[in-house]
Amino acid sequence: MGKNKISIGHLSTCYHSNFILMQDKNLKSQLNVEIDWHIFGTGPEMVKAFKNNELDIGYIGLPPAIIGIEQGVPIKCVAGGHVEGTIMCAKMKYKDDVQLDNNVRKVMSQFKGSAIGVPAKGSIHDAILNYYIDKYNLKDEIEIINYKQPELIALDMKRNKLEGGVGTPCLAVFASTLLESHLIIRADNLWDNNPSYGVFFHENLIKENPGLVLGFLSLHKKSATLLRESPDVAARLIADTVEMTTAEYVKAVLKISPKYCIALSEGYVKSTMEFVKALHRLGYIKRALDIEDIFEFGFVKKVHPEPHHYVLN
């Protein structure tokens, strides 16, 4: 870490704005700093890097960040990026939410006696899945297997170790390339307005270089706008950045959950605080956090003063 170089953590999730920024050859000159990009398998791993002062900025789902903040990790969410980025996919023999009257309990109950894969303990997907398993008293009837790499979930579905998986839209598209599978709980039916990721800054960077925070958010906003308004163009740029990915593959992912914006909207914040309650009840955190423990609103209000874009036209 330092004023002349920043370290940015990201996941393999192809619709996060970092994959557009990473191919921008002018990024260094626009921010006037050297940038080191670091990929992580899961959000909890990125939180550990923040704790060890190895990162300045990170693209993280809110639950692992909340868990880290409760444990003393000095980070703040300064911007959003996307909502409703968790889905459930399964083999073709299982009925989807439309067939089962949009009833999540009925969908989940199909998996009694089977195993469902989900990313690492404490990830947003893990928190959502465990919320429903607890809510519908399915803990003793469905096995949950956590994975350090979300791509392994699809591979184990193909190997018949798993019957379904909960994760990002990328998981659903990847699984469909390996086996006969389909989306059984849509992104907008699993957890309303769930903040699939936010942009977190180390508190030291916020205090020492607020101008850099504003500059980064301006570029983040341009990328989010491109994802929302020109998904074909965004897909080509992302495919150029991510190895072994095609524009058609990325377009399929973007289509599943197209709510891209950087605002910290009322719905985004309210959903985050619902996660705080759920994480506290499930034992992931020992105390409930307040809004000010998690968010720093001042920067994004300057960069994105207009209404949010999380509601589709």
C-alpha positions as a printed Julia matrix, in Angstrom:
313×3 Matrix{Float64}:
   0.0     0.0     0.0
   1.14    3.54   -0.64
   0.3     6.84   -2.32
   2.05    5.94   -5.57
   0.54    2.46   -5.89
  -2.77    0.91   -4.9
  -3.81   -2.72   -4.67
  -7.31   -3.68   -5.83
  -8.96   -7.01   -5.08
 -11.64   -8.57   -7.25
 -13.47  -11.84   -7.83
 -13.91  -13.89  -11.0
 -17.46  -12.52  -11.37
 -17.39  -11.21  -14.92
 -20.03   -8.46  -14.53
 -18.11   -6.51  -11.9
 -16.79   -3.22  -13.29
 -13.16   -4.12  -12.6
 -12.98   -6.22  -15.78
 -13.81   -3.14  -17.85
 -11.37   -0.95  -15.92
  -8.59   -3.52  -16.17
  -8.39   -3.2   -19.95
  -8.33    0.63  -19.84
  -4.79    1.58  -20.87
  -5.35    5.12  -19.55
  -6.37    4.05  -16.06
  -2.95    4.72  -14.53
  -2.76    8.24  -15.94
  -6.38    9.02  -15.02
  -5.84    8.08  -11.38
  -2.16    9.09  -11.27
  -1.17    5.88   -9.45
   0.21    2.46  -10.25
  -2.41   -0.29   -9.87
  -1.92   -3.92   -8.87
  -4.95   -6.14   -9.5
  -5.4    -9.26   -7.38
  -7.99  -11.96   -8.01
  -9.58  -13.86   -5.11
 -11.7   -16.99   -5.11
 -14.19  -15.64   -2.57
 -15.11  -12.5    -0.63
 -13.94  -13.83    2.74
 -10.44  -14.32    1.31
 -10.44  -10.69    0.19
 -11.52   -9.52    3.65
  -8.5   -11.36    5.11
  -6.26   -9.45    2.69
  -7.78   -6.16    3.87
  -7.16   -7.23    7.46
  -3.49   -7.83    6.62
  -3.23   -4.37    4.97
  -2.63   -5.97    1.56
  -5.49   -4.2    -0.23
  -6.67   -0.62   -0.7
  -9.87   -1.31   -2.67
 -12.01   -4.4    -3.08
 -15.09   -5.6    -4.94
 -16.9    -7.63   -2.28
 -20.34   -8.99   -1.46
 -21.77   -7.25    1.59
 -22.02  -10.23    4.02
 -18.29  -11.13    4.09
 -17.48   -7.44    4.46
 -19.97   -7.12    7.33
 -18.37  -10.11    9.06
 -14.93   -8.51    8.6
 -16.03   -5.1     9.87
 -17.56   -6.71   12.96
 -14.16   -8.32   13.59
 -12.35   -5.0    13.28
 -11.29   -4.88    9.62
 -11.0    -1.13    8.76
 -13.05   -0.9     5.54
 -16.07    1.07    4.37
 -18.48    0.55    1.48
 -18.29    3.75   -0.57
 -20.33    2.65   -3.61
 -22.62   -0.03   -4.93
 -22.3    -1.83   -8.23
 -25.05   -4.39   -8.7
 -28.04   -5.87   -6.91
 -29.68   -9.29   -7.03
 -26.66  -11.28   -8.1
 -27.49  -14.59   -6.42
 -29.32  -17.39   -8.22
 -29.93  -21.1    -7.81
 -29.39  -23.6   -10.61
 -29.97  -27.34  -10.71
 -30.31  -30.36  -12.9
 -33.22  -30.38  -15.34
 -35.33  -32.79  -13.28
 -36.0   -30.1   -10.68
 -38.89  -27.65  -11.05
 -38.15  -23.92  -11.14
 -39.72  -21.07   -9.17
 -42.22  -20.26  -11.93
 -43.53  -23.83  -11.93
 -43.8   -23.75   -8.13
 -45.72  -20.45   -7.8
 -42.58  -18.41   -6.98
 -42.42  -20.25   -3.67
 -38.8   -20.54   -2.5
 -39.73  -23.08    0.19
 -41.21  -25.44   -2.4
 -38.13  -25.08   -4.61
 -35.7   -25.74   -1.75
 -37.73  -28.66   -0.42
 -37.08  -30.58   -3.61
 -33.5   -31.11   -2.41
 -34.28  -33.02    0.79
 -31.74  -35.81    1.1
 -29.39  -34.18   -1.4
 -26.47  -31.74   -1.41
 -26.31  -28.13   -2.65
 -23.02  -26.38   -3.41
 -22.32  -22.74   -2.54
 -19.22  -20.51   -2.34
 -17.21  -20.08    0.86
 -18.68  -19.78    4.33
 -19.58  -16.15    4.9
 -20.0   -15.28    1.22
 -23.23  -13.53    0.2
 -24.45  -16.69   -1.5
 -23.72  -18.8     1.59
 -25.56  -16.28    3.79
 -28.64  -16.3     1.55
 -28.77  -20.08    1.26
 -28.37  -20.59    5.01
 -31.04  -17.97    5.68
 -33.58  -20.04    3.74
 -32.36  -23.38    5.07
 -32.86  -22.01    8.59
 -36.17  -20.31    7.77
 -37.71  -23.47    6.34
 -36.18  -25.88    8.91
 -34.22  -27.81    6.29
 -30.85  -27.87    8.07
 -31.05  -31.59    8.89
 -32.44  -32.55    5.49
 -30.19  -30.75    2.98
 -26.4   -30.9     2.99
 -24.6   -27.64    2.21
 -21.08  -27.93    0.78
 -18.93  -24.8     0.63
 -16.37  -24.24   -2.13
 -13.32  -21.98   -2.35
 -13.76  -21.73   -6.13
 -17.36  -21.3    -7.36
 -16.56  -22.96  -10.68
 -16.04  -26.24   -8.81
 -19.73  -26.26   -7.91
 -20.7   -26.79  -11.55
 -18.04  -29.48  -11.94
 -19.38  -31.38   -8.94
 -22.92  -31.06  -10.31
 -21.64  -32.81  -13.43
 -19.96  -35.49  -11.26
 -23.3   -36.05   -9.45
 -21.84  -35.01   -6.11
 -24.31  -32.1    -6.06
 -27.88  -31.72   -7.26
 -27.83  -27.93   -7.37
 -25.8   -24.82   -6.7
 -26.29  -21.31   -5.35
 -24.03  -18.54   -6.64
 -23.72  -15.81   -9.23
 -25.31  -15.84  -12.7
 -21.88  -16.96  -13.92
 -22.46  -20.27  -12.13
 -25.75  -20.85  -13.95
 -24.24  -20.16  -17.38
 -21.1   -22.21  -16.69
 -23.13  -25.16  -15.39
 -25.27  -25.11  -18.55
 -22.12  -25.63  -20.63
 -21.19  -28.77  -18.65
 -24.47  -30.56  -18.07
 -28.21  -30.33  -18.62
 -29.12  -27.74  -16.02
 -31.29  -24.68  -15.67
 -32.05  -21.67  -13.48
 -34.54  -22.69  -10.79
 -34.6   -19.54   -8.64
 -34.2   -16.27  -10.5
 -32.06  -13.42   -9.18
 -35.05  -11.18   -8.45
 -36.91  -13.91   -6.57
 -34.28  -14.97   -4.04
 -33.65  -11.81   -1.98
 -35.11   -8.48   -3.04
 -32.47   -5.79   -3.7
 -29.7    -7.96   -2.27
 -26.45   -6.02   -2.7
 -24.43   -8.53   -4.69
 -21.31   -6.42   -4.35
 -20.06   -3.09   -3.15
 -16.8    -1.23   -3.65
 -14.94   -1.14   -0.33
 -12.02    1.12    0.52
  -9.51    0.76    3.32
 -10.16    3.55    5.81
  -6.55    4.74    5.51
  -7.02    5.47    1.8
 -10.3     7.28    2.47
  -8.59    9.55    5.0
  -5.32   10.09    3.14
  -6.47   10.42   -0.47
 -10.15   11.37   -0.86
  -9.43   12.7    -4.35
  -8.41    9.22   -5.48
 -11.65    7.82   -4.07
 -13.69   10.29   -6.12
 -11.61    9.62   -9.23
 -12.02    5.87   -8.94
 -15.77    6.15   -8.4
 -16.11    8.31  -11.51
 -14.53    5.54  -13.59
 -16.57    2.9   -11.78
 -19.72    4.84  -12.69
 -18.78    4.93  -16.38
 -18.25    1.17  -16.35
 -21.55    0.5   -14.58
 -23.35    2.71  -17.09
 -21.77    0.77  -19.95
 -22.89   -2.53  -18.41
 -26.43   -1.23  -18.06
 -26.88    0.69  -21.29
 -24.56   -1.1   -23.73
 -24.27   -4.73  -22.6
 -23.04   -5.92  -26.02
 -20.11   -3.48  -25.91
 -19.42   -4.31  -22.27
 -19.48   -8.04  -23.04
 -16.83   -7.64  -25.74
 -14.58   -5.63  -23.42
 -14.97   -8.14  -20.6
 -14.29  -11.07  -22.95
 -11.06   -9.34  -24.0
 -10.01   -9.15  -20.34
 -11.12  -12.55  -19.01
  -9.25  -15.53  -20.4
 -11.22  -18.38  -21.98
 -14.42  -16.31  -22.11
 -16.45  -15.28  -25.15
 -18.63  -12.23  -25.63
 -21.67  -14.48  -26.07
 -20.95  -16.18  -22.74
 -20.66  -12.81  -20.97
 -23.87  -11.54  -22.61
 -25.71  -14.59  -21.29
 -24.46  -13.78  -17.77
 -25.34  -10.08  -18.0
 -28.87  -10.9   -19.16
 -29.72  -12.94  -16.04
 -29.36  -10.04  -13.61
 -29.01   -6.64  -15.35
 -29.34   -4.2   -12.42
 -26.08   -2.21  -12.55
 -25.51    1.1   -10.76
 -23.05    2.55   -8.24
 -25.56    4.34   -6.0
 -26.08    3.38   -2.39
 -29.86    3.47   -2.73
 -32.38    3.15    0.08
 -33.21   -0.37   -1.1
 -29.53   -1.34   -1.28
 -28.88   -0.12    2.26
 -32.11   -1.59    3.66
 -31.3    -5.0     2.18
 -27.78   -4.8     3.65
 -29.19   -4.17    7.11
 -31.49   -7.18    6.68
 -28.31   -9.18    6.07
 -26.89   -7.81    9.32
 -29.92   -9.17   11.18
 -29.69  -12.54    9.43
 -25.93  -12.87   10.0
 -26.4   -12.03   13.67
 -29.23  -14.54   14.09
 -27.28  -17.28   12.28
 -24.18  -16.7    14.42
 -21.86  -15.25   11.74
 -21.43  -12.05   13.78
 -21.63  -11.46   17.53
 -23.16   -7.98   17.42
 -25.44   -6.14   15.02
 -23.72   -3.33   13.13
 -25.19    0.11   12.42
 -25.38    1.75    9.0
 -22.47    4.06    9.76
 -20.29    1.06   10.64
 -20.61   -0.2     7.06
 -21.15    2.76    4.73
 -19.48    6.04    3.78
 -22.04    7.92    1.65
 -20.27   11.22    0.97
 -18.23   10.2    -2.08
 -20.91    8.43   -4.11
 -23.4    11.24   -3.49
 -20.98   13.59   -5.26
 -20.29   11.22   -8.16
 -23.85    9.88   -8.53
 -26.27   12.62   -7.31
 -29.07   11.49   -9.65
 -31.65    8.76   -8.8
 -30.38    5.18   -8.74
 -30.72    2.79  -11.7
 -31.38   -0.48   -9.9
 -35.01   -0.53  -11.1
 -35.32   -1.79  -14.69
 -37.26    0.27  -17.21
